[in-house]
Amino acid sequence: MLSLKFLPFNVSSLQKAIVFWRSLSPIRKSRRTTERAIAAFHYYEELSRLDIKQMKRSYMKIGRSHKRIGYDIGYTIKLERLEEVTKVNSVITSKIAKMALDGLEGIVLQYPTGDDLRNVRESLRHLIRDWSSEGAQERSVIFRSILETLSQVDESQRNGIKVLVPGSGLGRLAWEIGEMGFDTSANELSPFMNIAFRFLLSPDETPAVSYHSLHPFAHWFSHQRSNTTLFRSISFPDALPRLSGFFRLLEGDFLQLATPEKYDYVVTQFFIDTSLNIISTLEQIHRLLRPGGVWINLGPLLWTGGAQAALELSLEEVHSLADKVGFEVDPRSRKIIDCEYTADKEAMMKWIYRAEFWTAKKRKHSD
Ligand SMILES: C[S@@+](CC[C@H](N)C(=O)[O-])C[C@H]1O[C@@H](n2cnc3c(N)ncnc32)[C@H](O)[C@@H]1O
């Protein structure tokens, strides 16, 4: 990953920023994170250019004979190509920012940080994993057991069955569940994900399959076999998602969701380990399910480090907690699924998660 060093932060200014952040009300926090996400999409090209400038500076520091060799093997052309494809990507990021801005008044776009730029780049990779044929293989591995479990529900019953998918990211899993005939709600907190997903959901912005294209891997120079794979262009979407009475997007914090209805299924995929307090997350899944309702989970346990998470549990501990909260994990449902997560399938490395799958029933008398 490229480094972004253009916004230095010292410890005391970081502490002040944290104190200020904690003092904000939830509504102002949400408004600010949305503004930050919009600004990051808007400034994607400009911020990426600063990055590329830094890369050029590093290259210029080497001796003349090495620069000559770099030139001969095409490294300078490669940096120029990165600038070109960043411009192509910025067509999408600018449209996403513009669409998100259209619905809001009084927004002041502040210059984003390196972390915000990283979030934009990761949203673009997610967009490709969820909504292109390039991502189909990875999706089929992580979706299979979840969709197979739900496919046991008789088709004629499905439109009366409510499914909630918290931490739904770019929404493909939730949309697939909706396409099977279930009454489905996707829920996502991050505006980086939500504004990119709304761009796909909009018939004006995304009127047809394969309408857009991106160079999603261009910013990751490591582990590339060739510049052709690095800069490859991928079209999306491979299917057209639309909201309806049976497919909703609930934007906001899952822990604050207070829907009057209870769900028959809550499906968490690569989600529970993003919790700052896993006990609150499992309690909320339990609260939102009807008695006898089922929680389906797939994922690793990659806790947010740096003591940010109140508890960093082992799998055994997660299952003890689930039992305490009022779930019965079905031992026959449990399996390990080796899978990747927003991988570049052409790269020279693989990061395999040994993700755990299980289903758990809410005990009938545990409300
Ligand atoms: C690791 S990603 C997984 C996304 C998606 N489930 C997938 O498998 O591609 C976790 C997602 O959960 C979201 N998330 C984390 N905490 C959340 C919360 N409290 N409410 C709703 N979404 C949350 C994050 O913004 C992120 O999009």
The ligand as a Gaussian input file, in Angstrom:
#p B3LYP/6-31G(d) Opt

LIG

0 1
 C      -15.258000      -6.188000       7.284000
 S      -16.599000      -5.305000       6.603000
 C      -17.633000      -6.569000       5.906000
 C      -18.593000      -6.037000       4.894000
 C      -19.501000      -7.111000       4.262000
 N      -20.272000      -7.812000       5.253000
 C      -18.669000      -8.067000       3.457000
 O      -18.529000      -9.228000       3.873000
 O      -18.137000      -7.648000       2.420000
 C      -17.491000      -4.864000       8.052000
 C      -18.552000      -3.843000       7.746000
 O      -19.319000      -3.609000       8.914000
 C      -19.589000      -2.215000       8.991000
 N      -19.887000      -1.896000      10.400000
 C      -19.033000      -1.912000      11.448000
 N      -19.690000      -1.571000      12.572000
 C      -20.980000      -1.340000      12.231000
 C      -22.135000      -0.960000      12.946000
 N      -22.076000      -0.731000      14.263000
 N      -23.300000      -0.818000      12.285000
 C      -23.368000      -1.076000      10.955000
 N      -22.300000      -1.419000      10.204000
 C      -21.116000      -1.548000      10.831000
 C      -18.321000      -1.572000       8.482000
 O      -18.534000      -0.240000       8.076000
 C      -17.973000      -2.492000       7.324000
 O      -18.585000      -2.091000       6.125000

